[in-house]
């Protein structure tokens, strides 16, 4: 499978959702769905890295699957609100590069600590 751009993913999700009369869920329902998916990822992380191993009869979900579910819901949410996720990502990276420029200890030799 080839790598996809965020724009391609947003278009693919929109094509998928557009085939159904119901369309996108409301923003509140979308947020509830996203919270549910993040909870499922938290459960998987707890199984792998925490103190709560899976029960023998529990389905074997992977963190990759759960992150994929979160990404799908996030794309649905963005599409329903006409938000371009490429632009949203650029905005947040710019914010981190300015606001958090000196927040953490840089690795020596990366060239960014000399600015």
Buried (B, 14 or more C-beta within 10 A) or exposed (E): EEEEEBEEBBBEBBEEBEEEEEEBBEEEEBEEBBEEBBEBBEBBEEBEEEEEEBEEEEEEBEBEEBBEBBBBBBBBBBBBEEBEBEEEEEEEEEEEEEEEEEEEEEEEEEEEEEE
